[in-house]
Amino acid sequence: MKGIGIVKKILILVLILALPGFLYYLLTAEGRNRYKPLPIYGPKQLAKTSHKINGKDIPDTIYHHLPAFKLYDQHGEVVTEKSFDNKIFVASFFYTNCPSVCNTINKNVNALLADYTKNTMVYFASITVDPQRDSVVVLNKYAQKYNPPGIKWLFLTGDTAMIYPLARQGFLVNAFKAGEDDFIYSDKLILIDKEKRIRGYYSGTSNDDIAKLNDEIKVLIAEELRKNDKPLY
């Protein structure tokens, strides 16, 4: 009966998500349906603790997590890593004076957001790499052209001493000022799970990558629901 319940949950989730690409992640192993898990990116090391699988001790793994940070959103509210506790979120980097690439990335984020406006688990965060000019006031005006609902999409600013190391050491992407009006930053959208681990990188200018990200957000939602044994409806 328990197996029937698991299958029922999976079928309900598939019906809710209704995306053909998502079916790629449904596999059959030893007669049971399961999800193909997303990878976990970043450096990792073996812990001193272990768990048993089929009677064998398997060392636990310590994965890379986002470090502590303190930024400010477009409303002037403080945003820290704890603001994303129990949330899945998609992070990206940009600046408001960016001539073209940032606009493409943020239009794609805005399109993704439309699928998750009522989802209480998924959020988006865009971090400026030009905080000296991108103040809270500037970000607030910039955000209005996308009209993000509530706090589902945060536009974040702060000190370069916080943002650049956070990009490199936390999100594991480049972000720095190369010269006047010249910034080096990644075009990637970065998928972060509830444990603040990196689960995927996607080009913010690629339609194929955006579609893949949309599928993999749903895979991560399913993973979290299964982990907590929550109903999928």
C-alpha positions, 0 to 999 in steps of 0.5 A: 500500500505504501508503494501505491501511495508513492506512485500516486504522489508522483502521478499527481505531481506530473499532472500538476507540472504538466511539462514534457521535459520534466518526465526526463527526471522520472526513472524506474529503478528496481521496479520503483519510481524515483526522481533523478536527483540534481547534482550538488555543485562546489567543493565537497569533503567527507565527514567523520560521520556515516550512514548505512546502505544495505548494511554498509557504512557510507561516509557522509558528505559535507557539501558547499553552502552559501556563506552568511551575507547581508544585503538590501532589497529594492524596498530598503529591507535587510536581506540575509542568507536567513531570508531564504530559509526553507526556500528554493531560489534562483540567483543572478547578477546584473547592473542597471546600466548594463546595455543589453545582456542584463535586460535579456536575463531579467526578461527571462527571469520575469517570464520564469517568475510568472510560473511561480507567483503563487508558489510559496517555495520559489523565489528569485534574487538579482544582485547588482555588481555596481552597488555604488550606483545601484542604490535602493532607490535606483533598484526600486525604480528599475524593478518597477518595469518588471512589477514583481509581485510582493517579495518573490523577486528581490533586487539586491545591493550592498557593499562591493566588499560583500557582493564580490566575495559572495559571488566568487566564494558563495555562488562560485561565479565571477563578479568584479569591476574591471574599469569605469562602466566595465563589469565582469560578471556571470550570465548564469542563473543559479539554482539554490536549494533549501539547504543553500547548496548550488544545484544548477547553473543556466545561461540567462540568455539561452532559451534552452537553458531557461526551459531546463531551469524551469524543469529543474526547479520543479524537480527540486520542488519534488525533491523537497516535498518527498524529503519532508513526505508532504502531499504533492497537491 
